[in-house]
Amino acid sequence: MERTLHPDLQRYVNERVLPAVAAIPAERKESLDLIVAFVKERKAAGATADLTFICTHNSRRSHLSQLWAATAAWSFGQDHVRTFSGGTEATAFNPRAVAAVERAGFQVVKPEGKNPVYEVSFSPKTRPLNAAGVRSTMMPPTPRRTSVP
């Protein structure tokens, strides 16, 4: 299966994301390599690699991290990767974060309500991801937890 992103998102990745990745400092890459090693270990074991991104409100950083990690994993054929977001407080997906992912080229379905569950899509060939600000009280089981500053 050919893995294609939505055209506007692919353009954003080519023009903004890839140059930014090339500029990541070496010491930061060392931290990110811990995640890469975990994903590789899980693949070698024939298991899923569950990546959970946590921020206080689960309204911006954790959602952005989840969406970009899912996009990257799918783009590189890492189908054993599952992404989650969570927080310690229950708040809604921040409207500015929603607008940011739309500007980047993600397609977003915005339902009505106080704390709606958004559907965010990075490719016409995949099901959308759900993004909501509901507090996470349960983390998926993983063989180890790694904190990346």
C-alpha positions in Angstrom: 0.0 0.0 0.0 1.3 3.4 -0.9 1.4 5.7 2.1 0.3 9.2 1.2 -0.5 12.0 3.5 -3.2 14.6 2.8 -1.6 16.9 0.1 -1.4 20.0 2.4 0.1 18.0 5.2 2.7 16.4 2.9 3.6 19.9 1.7 3.9 21.1 5.3 6.1 18.1 6.2 8.4 18.7 3.2 8.7 22.5 3.8 8.6 22.8 7.6 9.0 19.5 9.4 11.9 17.8 7.6 14.1 20.9 7.8 13.3 21.3 11.5 14.2 17.6 12.1 17.5 18.2 10.5 18.2 21.0 13.0 17.5 19.0 16.2 20.6 19.3 18.4 22.6 16.2 19.0 21.9 16.1 22.8 18.1 16.1 22.0 18.5 13.4 19.4 20.1 11.2 22.2 16.9 11.5 24.2 14.7 10.8 21.1 16.9 7.7 20.3 15.5 6.1 23.5 12.0 6.1 21.8 13.5 4.8 18.6 15.2 1.9 20.5 11.9 1.1 22.3 10.0 1.0 19.0 12.6 -1.3 17.4 12.7 -3.6 20.4 8.9 -4.0 20.3 8.9 -4.7 16.6 11.7 -7.3 17.0 9.6 -9.0 19.7 6.5 -9.0 17.4 4.7 -6.7 19.9 3.0 -3.3 19.7 4.9 -0.2 20.8 2.5 1.9 22.8 3.6 5.5 23.0 1.8 7.7 25.5 2.3 11.5 25.6 1.3 13.3 28.8 1.0 17.0 29.5 -0.9 18.6 32.4 -4.1 19.5 30.6 -4.1 17.0 27.6 -5.1 19.9 25.5 -2.1 20.9 23.4 1.3 19.3 23.7 0.1 15.7 24.3 -2.3 15.9 21.4 0.3 17.4 19.1 2.8 14.7 20.1 0.3 11.9 19.6 -0.8 13.2 16.2 2.8 13.7 14.9 4.0 10.4 16.3 1.1 8.5 14.7 1.8 10.3 11.4 5.5 9.5 11.4 5.0 5.9 12.5 2.4 5.3 9.7 4.5 7.1 7.1 7.5 5.0 7.9 5.5 1.7 7.9 5.7 1.2 11.7 2.3 -0.3 11.9 3.0 -1.8 15.3 3.1 1.6 16.9 0.0 2.9 18.8 -0.1 6.4 20.1 -2.1 7.9 23.1 -2.4 11.2 24.8 -3.3 12.0 28.4 -3.2 14.5 31.1 -3.7 15.0 34.8 -6.6 17.5 34.4 -9.7 17.2 32.2 -9.8 20.0 29.7 -10.9 20.2 26.0 -8.5 20.0 23.0 -7.3 23.6 22.8 -8.9 25.5 19.9 -5.5 27.1 19.0 -4.0 23.6 18.9 -6.9 22.4 16.7 -6.3 25.4 14.4 -2.5 24.6 14.3 -3.1 21.1 13.1 -5.5 22.3 10.5 -3.0 24.8 9.2 -0.4 22.0 9.0 -2.8 20.1 6.8 -4.4 17.6 9.1 -8.1 17.2 8.4 -10.2 17.8 11.5 -13.9 17.0 12.1 -15.0 19.3 15.0 -18.2 18.1 16.8 -20.2 20.3 19.1 -20.2 20.2 22.8 -18.3 21.2 26.0 -15.5 18.6 25.6 -15.9 17.2 22.1 -14.0 14.3 20.7 -12.3 15.6 17.5 -11.5 13.3 14.6 -8.1 14.1 13.1 -6.9 12.5 9.9 -3.4 12.6 8.4 -4.1 10.4 5.3 -7.1 9.5 3.2 -5.9 5.8 3.6 -6.3 5.6 7.4 -9.0 6.0 10.0 -9.0 9.3 11.9 -7.5 9.5 15.3 -9.7 10.7 18.2 -8.5 13.7 20.2 -10.3 14.9 23.3 -9.3 16.5 26.5 -10.6 13.8 28.8 -8.3 13.1 31.8 -6.3 9.9 31.4 -6.4 7.7 34.4 -5.1 4.6 32.7 -1.9 4.2 30.8 -1.5 1.3 28.3 0.7 -1.5 29.5 4.3 -1.1 28.4 7.4 -3.1 29.4 9.1 0.1 30.5 8.5 3.8 30.8 10.9 6.4 29.5 10.7 10.0 30.3 12.1 12.3 27.6 12.7 15.9 28.9 
